[in-house]
Amino acid sequence: MKIAVISDIHENFHNLILALKEIKSLKCEKILFLGDYMNNGIAKVLAASEIPVFAIWGNNDGDKVAITKTALTQGSNLEVGFETWDFLEIDGRKIFLTHYPMLAKPMAKSGEYDAVFYGHNHEKNIDASGKCIIVNPGEISAHKTGKATFAVYDTKTNKAEIITIKDSITTITDDSKNKLDSLKSRFDTNKTHKY
């Protein structure tokens, strides 16, 4: 089975719609979302998806009550887990989902999973620990890297590839980048949790 893995939508409706079209064209049968909706409008788009979506929470989801109500609405194709991590078994593959990178490698090293998917830092990456594949699909929002990406995971081969969304939009401009760069030294004091 082909599964799309998406993360960090951050309210970019345009890129999400493009991603859903691409996911459908790639004949994915399920979507795994690793968190950071930003609002219930994103949940409504996911709930209306033709392809079933299973989501975990991130650290920027907005109104969790409204998102949960949307997921529970009759006819919704969105299922929301309870945490920022979860365990799934699909086609005999044991999968660990987490929003946070710091959980990915330890879970992969445990030897209990075929695949570990994580998000949060917006940086696309495919790695492995033994027979376990470790995948960060990147970001749908394109507001950190400037590139909107997702991953497609194949349960038959236990392999993944990163897909770049064509015609995506980003909010990165020279002005916004310069301002953020100037603020880094002032506000980057957290040594344990880097964004």
C-alpha positions as CSV (number, residue, x, y, z in Angstrom):
1,M,0.0,0.0,0.0
2,K,1.2,3.5,-0.8
3,I,0.8,5.9,2.2
4,A,1.3,9.7,2.0
5,V,3.0,11.2,5.1
6,I,2.5,14.9,5.6
7,S,3.5,17.3,8.4
8,D,3.5,21.0,9.4
9,I,0.6,22.4,7.3
10,H,0.6,25.6,9.4
11,E,-2.5,27.0,7.7
12,N,-1.2,26.9,4.2
13,F,-4.5,25.9,2.4
14,H,-3.0,26.4,-1.0
15,N,-0.2,23.9,-0.6
16,L,-2.4,21.5,1.2
17,I,-4.9,21.4,-1.7
18,L,-2.0,20.9,-4.1
19,A,-0.6,18.1,-1.9
20,L,-4.0,16.3,-1.7
21,K,-4.3,16.4,-5.6
22,E,-0.8,15.0,-5.9
23,I,-1.4,12.3,-3.3
24,K,-4.5,11.2,-5.2
25,S,-2.6,11.1,-8.5
26,L,0.1,8.9,-6.9
27,K,-2.7,6.5,-5.8
28,C,-2.0,6.6,-2.1
29,E,-4.6,4.8,0.0
30,K,-4.0,6.5,3.3
31,I,-2.6,9.8,4.6
32,L,-0.7,10.1,7.9
33,F,-0.5,13.6,9.3
34,L,2.2,14.4,11.9
35,G,0.6,17.5,13.3
36,D,0.5,21.3,13.2
37,Y,-2.8,22.3,11.6
38,M,-2.9,25.8,13.0
39,N,-6.7,25.9,12.7
40,N,-9.9,24.0,12.3
41,G,-10.3,25.1,8.7
42,I,-7.3,22.8,7.8
43,A,-9.1,20.0,9.7
44,K,-12.2,20.5,7.6
45,V,-10.1,20.2,4.4
46,L,-8.6,16.9,5.7
47,A,-12.0,15.7,6.9
48,A,-13.3,16.2,3.3
49,S,-10.3,14.3,1.8
50,E,-11.3,11.4,-0.5
51,I,-8.4,9.5,1.1
52,P,-8.6,8.6,4.8
53,V,-6.4,10.7,7.0
54,F,-5.0,9.6,10.4
55,A,-3.5,12.5,12.4
56,I,-1.6,13.0,15.6
57,W,-1.1,16.4,17.4
58,G,1.8,18.7,16.9
59,N,2.7,21.7,19.0
60,N,0.8,24.3,16.8
61,D,-2.7,22.9,16.2
62,G,-5.0,25.7,17.3
63,D,-8.4,24.8,18.7
64,K,-8.1,21.1,19.5
65,V,-11.8,20.9,20.6
66,A,-13.0,22.2,17.2
67,I,-10.6,19.9,15.3
68,T,-11.8,16.9,17.3
69,K,-15.4,17.8,16.6
70,T,-14.7,18.1,12.9
71,A,-13.0,14.7,12.9
72,L,-16.0,13.2,14.7
73,T,-18.6,14.7,12.3
74,Q,-20.5,12.2,10.3
75,G,-18.9,11.6,6.9
76,S,-15.5,12.9,8.1
77,N,-12.5,11.1,6.6
78,L,-10.2,12.5,9.4
79,E,-9.3,10.4,12.5
80,V,-7.3,12.2,15.2
81,G,-5.2,10.4,17.8
82,F,-4.9,11.5,21.4
83,E,-1.2,12.4,21.6
84,T,1.8,13.9,19.7
85,W,2.8,10.3,19.0
86,D,1.0,7.0,18.1
87,F,1.6,3.4,17.0
88,L,0.0,1.9,13.9
89,E,0.1,-1.4,12.1
90,I,-0.6,-1.2,8.3
91,D,-0.2,-4.1,5.9
92,G,1.8,-5.9,8.6
93,R,4.2,-3.0,9.0
94,K,4.7,-1.6,12.5
95,I,4.8,2.2,12.3
96,F,5.6,4.8,15.0
97,L,4.4,8.4,14.4
98,T,5.7,11.4,16.3
99,H,5.6,15.1,15.8
100,Y,9.0,15.4,17.5
101,P,12.4,14.5,16.1
102,M,13.9,13.6,19.5
103,L,11.7,10.6,19.7
104,A,12.3,9.3,16.2
105,K,15.8,7.7,16.4
106,P,15.3,6.1,19.8
107,M,12.1,4.5,18.6
108,A,13.8,3.3,15.4
109,K,16.7,1.9,17.4
110,S,14.3,-0.1,19.6
111,G,14.0,-2.6,16.7
112,E,10.2,-2.8,17.2
113,Y,9.2,-0.8,14.1
114,D,9.5,-1.0,10.4
115,A,9.1,2.7,9.9
116,V,9.2,5.9,12.1
117,F,7.8,9.1,10.8
118,Y,8.4,12.5,12.4
119,G,7.9,16.2,11.7
120,H,8.3,19.5,13.7
121,N,11.6,20.8,12.3
122,H,10.2,21.1,8.7
123,E,13.4,19.5,7.3
124,K,12.8,16.6,4.9
125,N,15.0,13.6,5.6
126,I,15.1,9.9,4.9
127,D,17.4,7.8,7.2
128,A,17.5,4.3,8.6
129,S,18.4,2.5,11.8
130,G,19.0,-1.2,11.0
131,K,15.9,-2.3,9.1
132,C,13.8,0.6,10.3
133,I,13.3,3.5,7.9
134,I,13.1,7.0,9.5
135,V,11.3,9.7,7.5
136,N,10.7,13.4,8.0
137,P,8.4,14.4,5.1
138,G,9.3,18.1,5.4
139,E,6.7,20.8,5.5
140,I,3.5,21.5,3.6
141,S,3.6,25.1,4.8
142,A,6.9,26.0,3.1
143,H,7.4,28.8,5.6
144,K,10.7,27.6,7.0
145,T,12.5,25.9,4.1
146,G,10.7,27.6,1.2
147,K,9.8,24.1,-0.2
148,A,6.5,22.3,0.3
149,T,7.1,18.5,0.5
150,F,5.6,15.3,1.6
151,A,6.7,11.6,1.6
152,V,5.2,8.6,0.0
153,Y,5.8,5.3,1.9
154,D,5.4,1.9,0.4
155,T,4.5,-0.8,2.8
156,K,5.5,-3.6,0.4
157,T,9.1,-2.4,0.0
158,N,9.4,-0.4,3.3
159,K,10.9,2.5,1.4
160,A,9.9,6.1,1.1
161,E,10.5,9.0,-1.3
162,I,10.1,12.8,-0.8
163,I,7.8,14.6,-3.2
164,T,8.2,18.3,-3.9
165,I,4.8,20.0,-4.5
166,K,4.8,22.0,-7.7
167,D,3.3,25.5,-7.7
168,S,3.5,25.8,-3.9
169,I,3.7,29.1,-2.2
170,T,5.8,30.4,0.6
171,T,5.8,33.3,2.9
172,I,9.6,33.6,2.9
173,T,10.6,37.0,1.5
174,D,13.9,38.9,1.8
175,D,12.3,41.2,4.4
176,S,10.9,38.3,6.5
177,K,14.1,36.3,6.3
178,N,16.2,39.3,7.3
179,K,13.9,40.1,10.3
180,L,13.9,36.5,11.5
181,D,17.7,36.3,11.2
182,S,18.1,39.5,13.2
183,L,16.0,38.0,16.0
184,K,17.7,34.7,16.3
185,S,20.5,35.7,18.7
186,R,18.0,37.6,20.8
187,F,15.5,34.7,21.3
188,D,17.4,31.5,20.6
189,T,18.1,30.7,24.2
190,N,16.4,27.3,24.4
191,K,19.2,24.7,24.1
192,T,17.0,21.6,24.3
193,H,14.3,22.3,21.8
194,K,15.3,23.9,18.6
195,Y,12.7,24.9,15.9
